[in-house]
Amino acid sequence: MDDAQAAMLKAEVPGLASVATIDLADADAVQAKVASLVGAEARLDQVVVAAAIGTIGPAELTSLASYRRTLEINTVSGVAIF
């Protein structure tokens, strides 16, 4: 979701307090954004993490670094919110 899509979602859902897009690859940015949202709202009721990346191509041609980044974004990074 980009910023424009986040704004559309907020406009479409009455009473929605906050919508934020965060680069889950940047753990410090995630922590800072969550802290600012919690500080602004004084609570955090729900979090939706919708993140996924992938590598296209034969496994033998894909670098280990690419696999590690995919695992980090798709599995580990969402936990950084909490």
ROFI-641392 format. One record per residue (C-alpha): residue in one letter; x, y, z. Coordinates in steps of 0.5 Angstrom, whole numbers, plus 2048, in hexadecimal, padded with zeros to 3 digits. Layout:
BEGIN
AXYZ ...
//
This chain:
BEGIN
M800800800 D8038077FE D80180D801 A7FB80F7FC Q7F88087FE A7F9809805 A7F5810804 M7F080D800 L7EF807806 K7EE80C80B A7E9810807 E7E580A806 V7E580880D P7E180C812 G7E480D819 L7EB80A816 A7F080D81B S7F680C817 V7F9809811 A801809810 T80580680B I80C80380E D81280080A L8137FA80E A81A7F980C D81C7FF811 A81B7FC818 D81D80381B A817807816 V812802818 Q813803820 A81380A81F K80D80A81B V809806820 A80C80A826 S809810822 L80280D821 V80180A828 G80381182A A7FE815826 E7F9810827 A7FB80E82E R7F980782C L7FA801827 D7F47FD826 Q7F67F981F V7FB7F881B V7FB7F6814 V8027F4811 A8017F2809 A8087F1807 A80B7ED802 I8117ED7FD G8137E77F9 T8197E57F4 I8177E37ED G81C7DE7EA P81F7D77EB A8227D67F2 E8297D47F0 L8297DB7ED T8277DF7F3 S82C7E17F8 L82B7DF7FF A82B7E7801 S8247E77FD Y8217E1800 R8237E4807 R8207EB805 T81A7E7803 L8197E480A E81B7EA80E I8157EE80A N8107E880A T8117E5811 V8157E9816 S8147F0814 G80D7F0816 V80F7EE81D A8137F581E I80C7F981E F80B7F5825 
//
